[in-house]
């Protein structure tokens, strides 16, 4: 089957030194670019990350320091990669949660503002989750080992949901909850307020350092100011902005912080 394309689409995957978008680096990137006429081009680049590759990461992807010591850095490859991805939609598996944030970060470090706002982002993982059975009957079978009789009967569905929820509490209580970037969200507890918080926080930046509160205001999601709005912190402790700009935070996080700061300043 041929894709119905109006613009090129670039499928890509990244191997890295780790999962921290702010501090880790790309060690390999492979891109399959499909053009509207059906033609394809594939390019794979080994990348010198300029930092050591942790042994545990090498065990996963098989790339060691010796493999990349003579390879070009991302900065050296950045213009070629930017040209290759120019005008293309982006696709991959779980790309929005890791690959795209890390790629954007690498481009920003190289002095290139890689704009994703006007591109279509196609995530095969989301299609998988959307289209394969992930309904109550599947959850009931997975967590409770039972077949859901009379599915779509309100009473049967309600009872099954309760049993699934109980089984989830029993299975996960005491475990550390993480997002797909590996950011720690807190311990899963048998506490409804805490579960609500784990499930319903909305990220402002890709790394989740800021989230929206129930009023749609950008808030800190870490550190001593966790829960406070960015605007309130800027008023109470203006130097915190400079601290974060100099700190080991993702460039995307710093950019979002700056955007809120400028908006706040313009509203005065």
C-alpha positions as CSV (number, residue, x, y, z in Angstrom):
1,X,0.0,0.0,0.0
2,X,1.2,3.5,-0.9
3,X,0.9,6.3,1.6
4,X,-1.2,9.2,0.5
5,X,1.3,12.0,1.0
6,X,1.2,15.7,0.2
7,X,4.6,16.3,1.8
8,X,7.5,14.0,2.6
9,X,7.4,12.0,5.8
10,X,10.5,11.2,7.8
11,X,10.4,8.1,9.9
12,X,13.3,8.2,12.4
13,X,14.7,6.5,15.5
14,X,17.4,7.6,17.9
15,X,19.8,5.8,20.1
16,X,21.3,7.8,22.9
17,X,23.6,7.9,26.0
18,X,20.5,7.8,28.2
19,X,17.0,9.1,28.7
20,X,17.6,12.6,30.2
21,X,16.7,15.1,27.5
22,X,18.8,17.8,29.1
23,X,22.0,16.0,29.6
24,X,22.1,13.0,27.3
25,X,23.1,12.9,23.7
26,X,22.4,11.1,20.4
27,X,24.8,8.4,19.4
28,X,22.9,7.1,16.4
29,X,20.1,8.4,14.3
30,X,18.4,6.6,11.4
31,X,16.0,8.4,9.0
32,X,13.8,6.9,6.3
33,X,12.4,9.6,4.2
34,X,9.4,8.8,2.0
35,X,8.4,11.2,-0.8
36,X,4.9,11.8,-2.2
37,X,5.9,10.0,-5.4
38,X,6.7,6.9,-3.4
39,X,10.5,7.1,-3.6
40,X,12.5,6.5,-0.4
41,X,15.9,7.4,1.0
42,X,17.5,5.9,4.1
43,X,20.4,7.4,6.0
44,X,21.9,6.3,9.3
45,X,24.5,8.3,11.2
46,X,26.7,7.3,14.1
47,X,27.3,10.4,16.2
48,X,30.1,11.3,18.6
49,X,28.1,12.4,21.7
50,X,31.2,14.2,23.1
51,X,30.4,12.5,26.5
52,X,31.0,8.9,27.6
53,X,28.3,6.4,26.8
54,X,27.3,4.7,30.0
55,X,27.9,0.9,30.0
56,X,24.2,0.2,30.7
57,X,23.2,2.2,27.7
58,X,25.7,0.4,25.5
59,X,24.4,-2.9,26.6
60,X,21.0,-1.9,25.2
61,X,21.9,-0.5,21.8
62,X,25.3,-2.1,21.3
63,X,27.2,1.2,20.6
64,X,30.3,1.9,22.7
65,X,32.7,4.8,23.0
66,X,35.2,3.2,20.6
67,X,32.5,3.0,18.0
68,X,31.9,6.7,17.9
69,X,35.2,8.3,18.9
70,X,36.1,9.1,15.3
71,X,32.5,9.9,14.2
72,X,31.2,13.5,13.6
73,X,29.4,15.3,16.4
74,X,25.8,16.2,16.1
75,X,26.8,19.8,15.5
76,X,28.9,18.8,12.6
77,X,26.0,16.8,11.2
78,X,23.3,19.3,12.1
79,X,23.1,21.2,8.7
80,X,22.8,17.9,6.8
81,X,20.2,16.5,9.1
82,X,18.2,19.7,9.1
83,X,18.2,19.7,5.3
84,X,17.2,16.0,5.2
85,X,14.3,16.7,7.5
86,X,13.3,20.0,5.9
87,X,9.7,20.2,4.9
88,X,9.0,16.7,6.1
89,X,6.4,15.4,8.6
90,X,7.9,13.4,11.4
91,X,7.0,9.8,12.3
92,X,8.2,7.0,14.6
93,X,7.3,4.9,17.6
94,X,6.8,7.0,20.8
95,X,8.6,9.9,19.1
96,X,6.7,12.7,20.8
97,X,7.8,11.6,24.3
98,X,11.5,11.1,23.7
99,X,12.9,11.1,20.2
100,X,11.5,14.5,19.2
101,X,12.4,16.3,22.4
102,X,16.0,15.0,22.3
103,X,16.3,15.9,18.6
104,X,15.0,19.4,19.2
105,X,17.4,19.7,22.1
106,X,20.4,18.6,20.0
107,X,19.4,21.1,17.2
108,X,19.1,23.9,19.7
109,X,22.5,23.1,21.1
110,X,23.8,23.4,17.5
111,X,22.2,26.8,17.1
112,X,19.3,25.6,14.9
113,X,15.7,26.3,15.9
114,X,14.1,23.1,14.7
115,X,10.5,24.0,14.3
116,X,7.9,21.2,14.8
117,X,4.8,23.4,15.1
118,X,4.0,23.2,11.4
119,X,4.7,19.6,10.9
120,X,2.4,16.6,11.2
121,X,3.7,14.3,14.0
122,X,2.7,10.6,13.4
123,X,3.3,8.2,16.3
124,X,2.8,4.5,15.5
125,X,2.6,3.8,19.2
126,X,-0.4,6.0,19.6
127,X,-2.1,4.3,16.7
128,X,-1.3,1.0,18.3
129,X,-2.9,2.1,21.5
130,X,-5.8,3.6,19.7
131,X,-6.7,0.7,17.5
132,X,-5.8,-2.5,19.4
133,X,-8.1,-3.7,22.1
134,X,-7.4,-1.7,25.3
135,X,-11.0,-1.6,26.5
136,X,-12.6,-2.7,29.8
137,X,-12.9,-6.3,28.7
138,X,-9.2,-6.5,27.9
139,X,-8.2,-4.8,31.2
140,X,-10.6,-7.2,33.1
141,X,-8.9,-10.2,31.5
142,X,-5.4,-8.8,32.1
143,X,-5.8,-7.6,35.7
144,X,-8.4,-10.0,37.0
145,X,-8.0,-13.0,34.8
146,X,-11.8,-13.1,34.1
147,X,-14.0,-12.8,31.0
148,X,-16.4,-9.9,31.1
149,X,-19.9,-11.2,30.7
150,X,-22.7,-8.9,29.6
151,X,-20.2,-6.2,28.3
152,X,-21.8,-2.8,27.9
153,X,-24.3,-3.6,30.5
154,X,-24.0,-0.6,32.9
155,X,-24.0,-2.8,36.0
156,X,-21.5,-5.4,34.7
157,X,-19.2,-2.7,33.4
158,X,-19.3,-0.8,36.7
159,X,-18.5,-3.9,38.8
160,X,-15.7,-4.9,36.4
161,X,-14.2,-1.4,36.5
162,X,-14.2,-1.5,40.3
163,X,-12.5,-4.9,40.3
164,X,-9.9,-3.7,37.8
165,X,-9.2,-0.6,39.9
166,X,-8.8,-2.8,43.0
167,X,-6.4,-5.1,41.1
168,X,-4.4,-2.1,39.9
169,X,-4.0,-0.7,43.4
170,X,-2.9,-4.1,44.6
171,X,-0.4,-4.6,41.7
172,X,1.2,-1.1,41.7
173,X,1.0,0.3,45.2
174,X,4.5,1.2,46.4
175,X,5.9,1.3,42.9
176,X,7.5,4.5,41.4
177,X,5.4,6.0,38.7
178,X,7.2,7.4,35.7
179,X,6.3,9.1,32.5
180,X,7.6,7.8,29.1
181,X,10.7,10.0,29.5
182,X,11.6,8.3,32.7
183,X,10.7,11.3,34.8
184,X,9.7,10.3,38.4
185,X,6.1,11.3,39.1
186,X,5.8,9.9,42.6
187,X,5.0,6.7,44.4
188,X,1.8,5.0,43.4
189,X,-0.3,4.9,46.6
190,X,-3.7,3.8,47.8
191,X,-4.7,7.5,48.0
192,X,-7.3,8.9,45.6
193,X,-6.0,12.4,45.7
194,X,-2.4,11.3,44.9
195,X,-3.6,9.0,42.1
196,X,-5.6,11.8,40.7
197,X,-2.5,14.0,40.6
198,X,-0.5,11.3,38.9
199,X,-3.1,10.8,36.2
200,X,-4.1,14.4,35.5
201,X,-1.0,16.6,35.4
202,X,-0.6,18.3,32.1
203,X,2.9,19.2,30.9
204,X,3.8,22.7,29.6
205,X,7.3,21.7,28.4
206,X,8.4,18.4,26.9
207,X,10.4,17.4,30.0
208,X,7.4,18.0,32.3
209,X,9.2,20.6,34.5
210,X,6.1,22.8,34.3
211,X,2.5,21.8,34.2
212,X,-0.9,23.5,33.9
213,X,-3.0,23.8,37.0
214,X,-6.7,23.5,37.0
215,X,-7.0,27.1,36.0
216,X,-4.7,26.6,33.0
217,X,-1.8,28.5,34.6
218,X,1.8,27.3,34.1
219,X,3.2,26.0,37.4
220,X,6.4,24.5,38.6
221,X,6.4,20.7,38.8
222,X,9.6,20.3,40.8
223,X,11.8,21.7,43.5
224,X,11.0,24.2,46.2
225,X,8.4,26.1,44.1
226,X,6.5,23.0,43.1
227,X,2.8,23.9,42.7
228,X,3.4,27.7,42.4
229,X,2.7,29.5,39.2
230,X,5.6,30.7,37.1
231,X,4.3,34.2,37.3
232,X,4.2,34.1,41.1
233,X,7.7,32.8,41.3
234,X,9.0,35.5,38.9
235,X,7.5,38.1,41.2
236,X,8.7,36.5,44.5
237,X,12.1,35.5,43.4
238,X,13.2,37.0,40.0
239,X,16.7,35.6,40.4
240,X,15.2,32.1,40.0
241,X,14.9,32.7,36.3
242,X,18.7,33.3,36.0
243,X,19.3,30.2,38.1
244,X,17.3,28.1,35.8
245,X,18.8,29.6,32.6
246,X,22.3,28.7,34.0
247,X,21.2,25.3,35.2
248,X,21.2,21.9,33.7
249,X,17.7,22.1,32.3
250,X,16.5,21.2,28.7
251,X,16.7,24.1,26.3
252,X,13.0,23.5,25.6
253,X,12.2,24.0,29.3
254,X,14.2,27.3,29.3
255,X,12.4,28.4,26.2
256,X,9.0,27.9,27.7
257,X,10.1,29.6,30.9
258,X,11.3,32.6,28.9
259,X,8.0,32.7,26.9
260,X,6.0,32.9,30.1
261,X,8.4,35.6,31.5
262,X,8.0,37.7,28.3
263,X,4.3,37.3,28.3
264,X,4.1,38.4,31.9
265,X,6.3,41.4,31.3
266,X,4.2,42.5,28.3
267,X,1.0,42.2,30.3
268,X,2.2,44.7,32.9
